[in-house]
Amino acid sequence: MENREENVCKLCLKTKVKYTCPRCNIQYCSLECYKSEKHLQCSENFYKECFMEGLKDFGSSKEDKQNVLEMLQRVKDEDPGFDSDDGNYLEARLQGLDLETDSKTVWNKLTDKEKKEFERLMAGGELSTLVEVWTPWWNDKVLISEMNEKKEKTRIPAIQNDITDISTLLSKGKPSADLKNNVINVLYAYCFVCRLYNGDHISFPIEVTKEVLSISKVLSGTAVCGSPPEAIQMCFQCLQHRDKENLTSRQFNISLIEDVIRIIQGPSQYDPLQFVMAALSELVLLFHKPCKCNRGPSQYDPLQFVMAALSELVLLFHKTILELTTDIKKSKEEKTRLENKNLKKKVFISLKKVEFLLSWTQRFGMALQSAVTELQLEFCAMSSDLAEVNETKQKVEHFQKEKQLKDSRKLVQEI
């Protein structure tokens, strides 16, 4: 009886649970329940955020950004039951607004019916045609003969200049062999935020940095990964147990392993580590202030791709520290100032860790190549496990449907 109650929609208390709200974690059965009065505040905030974020990302031109507004206007023009409120058309109400920067104002200018229409378009998938899905820079196919000719056009993050030699950071001997696994742990967190923010991760340094620290225990704590699979599993555990809502599926999380592999492999046999260095460099810059970076990839640097990824982490952390410093000065609430100061300290420590990993990668980064096979096996194993779980789930659901059908037929016969 207790299990049956747990499987019932928490909003209508009638139908079997099918979904979980990513914001409040309440379980529900349908879109109607999701938009019901009991869940109104959560669903409205969700659609509002989607509208504001989506309006920023609909293409690169103003014409693309106006597509969603034109769609709402067409519905209003074609629907005789759609009130014009005070007679002002949507175009007139939005006149003079910058669609790039005034997203919140645009949302507030919409009528209740226009907001509901946006919700309908989003739920029906009609808005997906307006959003350009970001292609990761590590998936670009770069011809070696073209690398020097098109430096200025490359999407690969610039690699940080003046990387400290690892020998000056260590007083005794060589660094631990486990450092390659720590790099993998950090790269997974980097790939996660790149995908989650659809390539716009540098625009939201504080939010993205919090995400990175919540996923990578190497950066946020003192964890040391003993193997490539452990580095990945540690990230998975953080995704499952972190306080905030899970925003991604297990299939999405598994797919990121391929991104990590792609970064480690690099664009060619000449530059297998360029991606990693670029990612780490961008993280460092995101954590702190702007730093001097190389403009583009070097044709003969064997560490370049890995270093590109790490360099982008440098960029991320630099920017975060800058924004936190500004917020601390502007904040009037002592509690907020204290929280930002504590976060700034954590980010600074993480920044130094990424800079250390950059130094290690510059000298010993080729050791990452030995982890590719283990990562590929881990990806295959986890994908296989997920497929098996889904198959078992489908069989159970099919069995339950057949049983319900037989029971209903039996009941009809008895009647």
Protein Blocks (a to p, Z undefined) as FASTA:
>chain_A
ZZmmmmpcfklomaccfbdcfklopacfbfklmmmmklmmmmmmmmmmmmmmmmmmnojb
fklmmmmmmmmmmmmmmmmklcghjopafklmmgoiafklmmmmmmmmpcfklmmmmmmm
mmnommmmmpccdddfklpccdfklmmmmmmmpcbdcddehiacfklmpmghcddfklmm
mmmmmmmmmmmmmmmnnoplmmmmmlmmmmmmmmmmmlmmmcdcfbfklmmmmmmmmmmm
mmbdcfbdfklmmmmmmmmmmmmnombfklmmlmmmmmmmmmmmmmmccddddfbdcfkl
mklmmmmmmmmmmmmmmmmmmmmmmmmmmpmbfklmmmmmmmmmmmmmmmmmmmmmmmmm
mmmmmmmmmmmmmmmmmmmmmmmmmmmmmmmmmmmmmmmmmmmmmmmmmmmmmZZ
